């Protein structure tokens, strides 16, 4: 049986549950992820949309984008909770919003071609100029 993980925004108004069955995880260094998180990169874990469920605060969400792809923030505190991607089929959970420890760990750095010049990657994970290849 798959374990269920919980997550929430900074102020706690928006909460979610997600299966601990992520398909992939990475650290994204693209300029959009850096801007939306205010950090050098966004650690995220991807999962099929039907394995993610908001449990509170769906009326508090601030959506940037459309039904096929968007970033979902808490409208109260601004936390980026998840991104809807791949024509709405997958959710990229911002790993920093997880309350529980997922089984998966990021396996690569992506979009390092546009990473912040002031940040140095110091681990041994593979680095990709754009998306993971191969």
C-alpha positions in Angstrom: 0.0 0.0 0.0 1.3 3.4 -0.9 1.9 5.9 1.9 0.1 9.2 1.8 2.1 12.4 2.4 0.8 15.8 3.4 1.9 19.3 2.6 1.0 22.9 3.2 1.8 26.5 2.5 3.6 28.7 5.0 0.4 30.1 6.6 -1.3 26.7 6.6 -4.4 27.9 4.7 -3.8 25.6 1.8 -3.1 21.9 2.5 -2.8 18.8 0.3 -2.3 15.1 0.2 -0.2 13.2 -2.3 0.8 9.6 -2.8 4.4 8.7 -2.0 4.7 7.4 -5.5 6.5 10.1 -7.3 7.7 9.3 -10.8 10.7 11.6 -10.8 12.3 14.4 -8.9 14.8 17.1 -9.8 16.3 20.5 -8.9 15.2 23.0 -11.5 17.4 26.0 -12.0 15.4 27.8 -14.7 14.7 31.5 -14.3 11.0 30.9 -13.8 11.5 28.5 -10.9 14.1 30.8 -9.4 11.8 33.8 -9.6 8.7 32.0 -8.3 10.6 30.5 -5.3 13.0 33.3 -4.6 15.7 30.7 -4.4 18.6 29.4 -6.5 16.5 26.4 -7.6 13.2 24.6 -7.1 13.4 21.0 -5.8 10.3 19.3 -7.2 8.8 15.9 -7.4 6.5 14.9 -10.3 3.4 12.7 -10.0 0.3 11.9 -12.0 -2.4 14.5 -11.3 -4.9 12.0 -9.9 -2.5 11.1 -7.1 -2.6 14.7 -5.7 -5.5 16.2 -3.8 -6.1 19.5 -2.1 -7.6 19.0 1.3 -8.0 22.6 2.4 -7.9 26.1 0.9 -8.7 25.4 -2.7 -10.6 28.7 -2.6 -7.4 30.4 -1.4 -5.3 29.5 -4.4 -3.7 32.0 -6.7 -3.3 30.4 -10.1 -0.8 31.7 -12.6 -1.4 30.1 -15.9 -4.3 28.1 -17.3 -6.0 24.7 -17.1 -3.3 23.0 -19.1 -0.3 24.3 -17.1 0.0 26.7 -14.1 1.7 27.5 -10.9 -0.5 27.3 -7.8 0.4 29.6 -4.9 -1.4 30.3 -1.6 -3.2 33.6 -2.2 -2.6 34.5 1.5 1.1 33.9 2.1 2.3 33.4 -1.5 3.9 30.0 -1.1 4.4 28.1 -4.4 2.8 24.7 -3.7 2.8 23.0 -7.0 2.9 23.4 -10.8 0.5 21.7 -13.1 2.5 20.5 -16.2 2.5 18.3 -19.2 -1.0 19.4 -20.5 -2.4 19.0 -17.0 -1.4 15.3 -16.6 1.2 15.8 -13.9 1.8 17.9 -10.8 5.2 19.1 -9.8 5.0 19.3 -6.0 7.4 21.9 -4.6 9.3 19.6 -2.2 9.8 22.3 0.4 6.0 22.4 1.1 5.9 18.7 2.0 5.3 18.1 5.7 6.3 14.5 5.4 9.5 13.0 4.1 9.1 11.4 0.6 10.8 8.3 -0.5 12.2 10.0 -3.6 15.1 12.4 -3.8 16.1 14.7 -6.6 18.1 12.8 -9.1 19.4 15.6 -11.3 19.9 19.3 -11.8 18.0 20.6 -14.8 18.1 23.9 -16.7 21.6 24.6 -15.4 22.2 26.6 -18.6 20.2 29.3 -17.0 21.2 28.8 -13.3 22.0 31.7 -11.1 25.7 32.7 -11.6 26.1 33.3 -7.9 25.1 29.7 -7.0 27.6 26.8 -7.2 26.3 23.2 -7.5 28.4 21.2 -5.1 26.8 17.7 -5.2 27.5 14.9 -7.7 24.0 14.7 -9.3 24.0 14.8 -13.1 23.6 18.3 -14.6 21.6 19.0 -17.7 21.6 22.2 -19.7 17.8 21.9 -20.2 15.6 18.9 -19.5 16.9 15.5 -18.5 18.0 13.7 -21.7 18.3 10.0 -22.6 
